[in-house]
């Protein structure tokens, strides 16, 4: 039988690899890894937008003082699948795929110097050429470069100049969590890279920031007794304890692992991680919540690769307590370094078993039990403190409340939507003709508050139904659709005459206020839409009750 070797569509492979890095920030990881493999002590990353022939183009500059490249080094840099570091345990790059993320660009320029000899290579129209099904070529020449050591790479039009992720704080967060520069190795007393510095500037920054090598870990906290004494209502949120475990896999004793598990309260995390969203804090672009970042990370080269929180969950979202990393050099990574799933299945089972044993030992330890004790104590203390605080709040609130007496009934000025409903219900009994509708149903679960029908002699089956929305204070952002709203009843309004109100479908209506024309008239409020002849009537109770029924709310203790 005839034989034939399978062929590779080289252009498609280059294109697929260039696009395989789903997060554009992964270029940063690859750049830093290459600099470490080149034994650089200083790395610079600059992100900017430049004008080229009247067009704004995203430009990235990567520079280091590493060993540099010669012609052979350029071959490995530009080729797919070739790597001078393959099977080298002391380097990060091994597949010859990483630098192909640079191919997702218009132009790539590499300047380098090795053993005093400079070389420059340029590749033009990269992604356009790949899209045509061709392999882009690069030209190179020896000659002087404007630095004495290392490599400088300039990338124009990366990611088709979509650069929203490349703000300063997002870049810094990525560096410290997902790259070699944010390596966890120092916690295991590996200090060979401790003096490496990185200088970087994001698109929204006017100056470079210099950061030191290594992932940040917080200091361990005080004893639980001192924590409770210092923070009686939220001491578990300040708890921080470290566990380090190193060893070899039980069924594969030639495979070493190094693991660090921090158990941290949320205020510990908030103190060092400015990217965490929290109440009362305006975080930078790209911020996330604790659940999105924390738990257990599997690492290779001490770089976090993939979270495996299902290995350390015994109840609910307990994993959010952990700031944990498990490093093993036998992990086999996918081409984009996004997963360890290429690892031998038996190795992974053994690693999972070790992780679960570490987790069990931690959660059954005295220190962890003290955290549970601390939470129990705080819960009791907080419940009592909350009761006292709520009692005092309600007492003060009752004293300063505005009230009105009408037909022998005491009305209390509402502070919540539920208070508006209570007031409307009582008014409906005392003054059945005050509103032109009859309340049929009230249900807070639906998001629209009152179902009503027009007052007429028709049966329910033959009547038209509407929604009436209740608000304590009417504001410009309306969290329901205008489509089914008949009326709005509110205690007061922050919206002024001619202001626009926008509903949840981004449809807008303009507030119209019609002042009284005589002593028997009252102020009328409407939401108008020039495209619709249907007006939404607004009853502002603060005005409506005073003008229609002469109900005047005054402080409870006034005479």
N, C-alpha and C positions, 0 to 999 in steps of 0.2 A: 504493500500500500504506500502511496506517496505520503510524505510528511511535510509539515509546515510549522514554522515557529509562530506563536501568537505575536501580533504587532501591537504597539502602543501608539495611540494618537497623542503625540508629544505636546502639541499646542493645547489640546483639551486638558491634559494632565497638569500642565503649568497653570492653566486657568482655574481648574478645580482646586488645586492646592492653594492658589492665591486667595480663592474665595472660601476656603475651608475654615479660615479663622473668622468665626462668626462675630466676634467682638472686635471692632476696629482698634481698641486699646491693646490688643494682643501684640501689635507691632512693638509696643514699648517693652513687653516681656522678652521678645526675641532680640531686640536691640541690646538690652541689658545683659541677657545671657551670652551673647556674642562677645560683649566687652569683658565679661568675667572670664570667658574661655581664652580671651587674648591677654589675660592677666593685667587688665587695666586697674589703675589706682584712682583714676578720676574719670567720670563720665558726665557728659553734657547732653541734655535734651532740650531743644528749642522748638516751640510750635508757634507758627505765625501765619498770617495771610498776607501775601505779596501781590502786587499788580504786575501781570505779565501781558503785554500787548493789549492793555485796556481791560483785562479780565482778572478778577480776584481769584487767586489760586492758593490753596492750602499747601504750606511748605513745612517740612519737618527736617531738622538738622540733628544728626546724631554724631557725637564726637567723643573719642576716648584716647587715652595715652597708652594703649596696649601694644602688643607685639607688632601689629601691622600686617599687611599682606603684600605678597609679591604676585607674579603672574599665576603661579600655581594656586595661591590663595584665592585669587579672583575666579579661577575655574570652579573651585568648590563653592564660592559665594553665589555664582550665577547658575551653576548646574543644578539639576533636580536629582536628588538621591545620592549625590556625591558629597562626602564629608570627610575631611582629614581627621575628624575626631571620632569616627565610628569605632565603637568598642573601647574607647578611652574612658576609664572610670573616673578620671579627674576632670572631665568636661561635661557640660550640660547638653550642648547640641550634638546629635549623633545621626539624625535621619537625613540631613541635607534638605529639609523642608522649610525650616523656620524663616530663612531670608526670603522665601518666595512670597511671603505676605507683602513685601515691598513691591511686588509686581502688580499689586492693585493700585496702580498709579500711572501718571503720564510720563514722568521722566525720573531716572535714577542716576545719580552721579556718585561715584566712589573715589575718594582720594586717600592714599595710604602711603606709608613709608616703612620699609623694613630693611634693617641693616644699612641705613643711610641712603637707600635708593627709593625715590618716589615714583609712584605710578598713579595714573588717573584713568578711570573707566566710565563710559557714559552709555546708557541705554535709553533710547527715545521711543515715544509713542507705544508704550508697553502694552497697556490694556487694549488699546485700539487694535494693535497687531494680533494679540491673542484672540480677540473677538472675530477677526477675519479668518481664524484658523491657522495662523502662522506663528512661528516661534520668533520672538524679538531677538535681535542681535545687539551685541554691545561692542563698542570700539574702545581700545585702550592704548596708552602710550606711556613710556617712561619719561620722567622729567621732574623738575623740582615741584614740591608742594609747599604751602605756606605755614608748615609746622614741622617740628623736629621729631615727633614720635607719634605713633598711633594711626588712627583711621578716622576719616570724616565722611559721613554719608548724607547726601541731600536728596530728599524725596519730594517731588512736585506733584500736586493733584492727587494725593493719597485718598483712597475711598471715594473717588469722584468728587473730591473737595466737600464731602459731608463731614463736618468737623465739630458738631455740637457737643460731642463727648469730651473734647480735649480742653476743658476748662482746668484751671490750675489745681483746684482741690480734688477734682475727679482723677486727674493724673496722679496726684500724690497718693490718694487712697489706693489706686491700682498698683502703684509701685510698691507700697508697703504691705499689700496683701497678696499680690499675685506674681511677683517677680523675684529674681535672685537677690535683688537689693533689699527686699523685705524678708530675706531668709530668716528662718527660726533657729539657725544653727548655733548662735551665741548662747542660747539657753542651755545647750549641751556642752559648753566650754570649747567650742570650735572658734578660734579667734583669728584664723589666717586671713580673713577678709575684713577685719574690724576697722582698718584705716581707710577703706575705700570710701570716697565721697561722690555724691551725685548732685549736679547742679541742673535745675530745670526751670522752665518758664512756660506756663499755659497761655492759651489765647487771651484770657481775660486779665493777665498779669502784666505789669510794666517792668518788673524786675525779676531776676533769677533768685530762687531759693536753694540753699545748700542743705542737704540732709545727710545724716550719718547712717552707716550701714546697719541693717537688722530690723526685724519686726519688733514692735513695741509690746512689752509685757508690763503690767502694773506691779506696784509693790504689794506684798501680802498685807492683809489688814491686821488690826489689833485683835486681841483676844475677844471672844464673843461677849464676855462680861463688860469689857471696856467699850465695845461697839454699842451695846445696849444702853450703857450709861451715857455715851456721847450722842447717839441717835436713837432715842427711845421709840420713835414712831416708824422709822424706816431703816433700822440697822441692817436687815438682810440685804438691802440694796447697796450697802457699803462693804459687804463681806467679800474677801478675796483670799483664795488659798491655792497653792501650787502643788501639783503632784508630777514627778518625773519618773519615767519607767523606761529602762533600756534592757535589751536582751536579745534572744534569738528565737525564731519560730519553733514551737515544740516538735512539729513533725518534719521541719526542714532546718536543722540546727546550723546550717551554713549561712542562713539568711538572718542578717541583723536588723533590728528596728530600734528606733529612738522615739519616744512619745512624751509629750508634755500636755498635761491637762490643767488648765486654770478653771476654777469655779469663781465666777464674778457676778456681783450684783449689778443692777442696771446703772446705778450712779457711778460705779467704778468704770463701766464702759463709756458712759457719757463724758467722763472726765478726760479721757484720752482720745476718744473717737468723735470728732466734730461732724462726721457725716451721718450720725444717727439722728433720725427725726424724733422729736419729743415735744410735749406740750409746752407752749410758751417760748419756743426757740425757733429761729429762722435758719434752717440749715442751708449749706451750699447746694448748688445744682447737683443732681445725681444722688441725693441723700436716700437712705434706706432705713428700714426698721431692724431691730435686733434679730428677728426671726429670719431675715433675708441674708444675714451674714454669719451668725455665730453657730456654734455646734462643733462637730468633728470634721476636720479637714485631713484628707490623705495627701501626703507630700512625697515628692521625689526631688533630690538635690536640695532638700529643705525648703522647697517652693510649694505652697498649697496648690493642689491640682483639682480636687473634687471633694464636695461635702458628702458625708455618709451618716447623716443624723439618725437614720433608722437603726444603726448599730448601737446607739447609746440612749434610746428612748425607752423608758420603763413606764412613764405616765405623761400624758398630755404633751406639753411643749417644754418638758424639763430640759431638753437639749439647749435651750436658750441660756441656761446657766453656764454652759461650757464655752470656753475659748481654748479649743483643744486641737492638737496636731499629732499625726502619726506618720513618721518618715520611714520609708523603706526604699532602698536603691534597687530592689528587684521588681518594683512596679514597672510594667510595660505600658507606655502611653500611646494614645491615638496620635495621628499625625499632627493635630492641632494642639496637643498637650492639654486637652480639655477633659480627659477621662483616663482612668486606670484600667478600663475594662479589657484591654488587651493582655492583661496579666494572666498567667497560668491560673486556672480555676482553683486548683488545689492550694496554691499559695494564698489566693484571696480568702478561701474558707478558713485557712489557718490564721490569717491576719484578723479576720472578723472575730474569730474565737478569742484571740489575744486581746483585742479591743474590748470585747464584752467582759472579759475577766478584769481588765484594768478598771472599767466603768463600775463593775460590781464591787471591787475592792474599795473604790472611792466612795460610792454611795452607802457602803456598809461601815465606813470608817467612823471614828469618834468625831473627827472634825466635821464631817458631813452631817452627822447626827446633831451636832451642836448648831448647825445652820437650821435644821428642822426645828430644834428647840427654840432658836431665836425667832423664827417665823411665828411659832405658837405664842410666845411671849408678846411679840409685837402686836399680833392680832388681838389678844385680850386687852392690851394697853390701848391700842388704837380704837377698839370698839367703845371702851369706856370714855376715851378722850373725844371720840366722835359724838357720842351721846351728849356729853357735856357741852361740846361746841354747838351741836344742833339745838340743844335746849336754849343756850344763850342767844343763838341767832334768831330763833323763833320768838323768844321773849322780846328782843330788841325790835324785831320786825313788827310784832303785834303792837308795840307801843307807838311806832312811827307810821303805822298804816293809816291810809285815808279811808274814811267810811262815809256812808250817806244813809239817812233814814227816809224810807218812802213807804207810805201806807202801812206803817207799823212794822216794816221789815228792814233789817239792817243789811246794807250792801257793803262789801269790802272791795276796794280797788284791786283788780287782778294783777298778779305778777307773772303768771304763766298762762298758757293757752287753756289749760284745764279750768283756771279761774274765770276766763272769758266765757267758757261754756256754762259754768255754774251760774254766772250772772245772766246770761241769755235765757237759760231755762227758767230762772225765777221771774225774769221780766215777762216771759211768754205766758206765765200763769197770771201775773198781775195786770198785764196790758196785752191781751190777746191780739189786738190790732196794731201793735207797734211795728211788727215786721210783716211783709206781704207774703209770707210763706208759712207752711206748717211743718214742723220737724217730724220726720218719719223714723230716722235711725241715726245713731252716733257710734262710730267705731274708730278708735285711734290706730288700729292695726292697718287700716287701708291707706293711711297717709292723707286722705281727704276726710274732713272731720264730720260734716253733717249732711245727711241726705234729706232733702225737703221736697215738698210739692206745693204748687200754688194753691192759695186758699180759694176753693170753689166748692160746688155741690157735687162734683164728680166723685165716683168711687176711686179707690186706689188703683184698680186695674185700668181705669180710663184716664188717669191723671198723668201729667208730664212731671218727671222728676229732675231734680238739679242737685248739684253740690254747692254747699256754702262752706267756704274755708274760714277757719278761725285762726287768728294771729293775736298774740299779745301786742307786739309792735310790728307794724307793717314796714318792711324794708325793701330796698331796690331789687334784691335777688329773691325770687319767688320760687320755692322748691316744689311746685306742682305745675301741671299744664293748665293754661287758660281755657282749653277747649271745652271742659265740662263745668266750668265755674259759673254759677249764677250770681253770687254775691260774695263779698268778703266782710267778715265782722272782726274788727280789731279794737283794742282799747285805745291805742294811739298810733301815730304814724311818724316815721322818720323821713318820709318821702314828701318832697315839696311840689307845689303846683308846676306842671309841665315837665317834671322829671319822668324818666322812663323806668319801667319795671320790666325785668326779663324773667321768663319762666324757664322750666327745666329743659324745654325744647329750643331755647334761645330765641323764642318769639318775644316781641316787645310790645308793650302798651304804654301810653302816656297818661299820667295822672292829670285829671281836670278837676279843679275845685271851683264850685259855683257858690258864691257868697249869698246870704239871705237877701231877699228883696224887700221884706217888711218885717214887722215885729213878730208876726205869726209864722214866719218862714224859718228854715234852718239851713245850715251849711251842708251842701251836697258834694259827694266825692264820687268820681267815676274813673274807670280805666278804659281809655278809648284806643281803638285801632282803626286807622283811616281805611284799611282794607275790609273792615267788617262794620255792619250797622248794629251789631250787638254790643251794648255797653255792659260792663261789669260794675255793679253798684257796690260801693264801699260804705259800710256803717262804722264810723269812728265814734265809739261809744262815749268817749270822754266829752265830745262836743254834742253828739246826738241826744244823749240823756239830759244834758243841761238845757238844750234848746227846745226839745220836744216835751220833756216832763218836769223841767226845772229841778232836776236831781243834781245836787252839788256835792262833790266829795271833798271832805275836809279832814285834817288830822284828828285822830281818835281823841286826843286829849284837849282839843280846842273847845272853847265855850261858845 
